[in-house]
Amino acid sequence: MYSIMIGLSFILGNAAAAIALKMRKVPNNIIIYSVALELTISMYLGVMFAYLLAGGKSYGLNSTGGAVGILLGALIFSKITPMYKDSIFSAYILALPLMYGIGKIGCAFAGCCGGIGYNGLLHVHGKSRNVFPIQAVEAAVFLILFAVSAFFFLKRKYSPAVAAVIYALVKILLDFLRDTHAERVITANQIMCMAVVAGIVVGKAVRKDKRKGSASGICGNGSGEGSAEGTE
C-alpha cells in the first residue's frame, strides 16, 4: 500500500498541476515538458534526501525532499519559459499539499515515521508504546490545505509565495509531533522548510527592490526630460 500511495501521489499531483496549467491557457507541449522535469527532479531529490538522512545506509523517498524538488523544478522551468512563470509556480505549488497528503496516507499504512509518545484519543500502537497518529494527521491537514488552495486558485486569488510559506510553516509545526524530536531540538525536515521560507522571503525582497529601482529610473528619466524641455 505504501508504494501504491507514493506512486499515486506523484501521478495525481502532477495531473492536478497539468490541469491547473491548462486552465491558465499554457500550451500542451509546455505542460508535458514541465511535468517531465518536475517528476525527474522531485523523485531524484526525494531519493537522495532519504539516502543522506539515512547516513548513506539505505534508500527511500523523503517527501520533504520531493517537495523541495517540485519548487526547484518550478524555478528552473520558469527561467526556461519566463512568459509562463506565474502559471508554473501557481500550478506546482498548488499541487504540493495534494502530493504530500496522499503520500502520508501511504506512510500511515506502512507505520513509518512514528509520532511522539501519546496515550490520548486516536493514539496508535507503535513498536514499543502508544504514539500520536502523526502521519494520519499530516495527511488530513495537507489534503484540507489543498482543498482550500484549490478554492482560491479557482477564484484567481491564489498566491503561490504565500501558500508555500504556509505549507512550510505547517510542516515545521507538525514535525514537533514526530518521534525524531526525542533526540534533537530541530529536525532535518524543519531545516529544509526554514530554508524554503527564507528563500521565498529573500526572493520577494529582491524582486521588490528591483521594481523600486526600475520605477525610480523611470521617474528620474521623466524628470530629466521635463527639465530639458523647460530649459528650451
Buried (B, 14 or more C-beta within 10 A) or exposed (E): EBEEBBBBBBEBBBEBBBBBBBEBEBEEEBBEBBBEBBBEBBBBBBBBBBBEBEEEEEEBBBBBBBBBBBBBBBBBBBEEBEEBBEBBBBBBBBBBBBBBBBBBBBBBBBBEBBBBBBEEEEBBEBEEEBBBBBBBBBBBBBBEBBEBBBEBBEEEEBBBBEBBBBBBBBBBEBBEBBBBBEEEEEBBBBEBBBEBBEBBEEEEEEEEEEEEEEEEEEEEEEEEEEEEEEEE
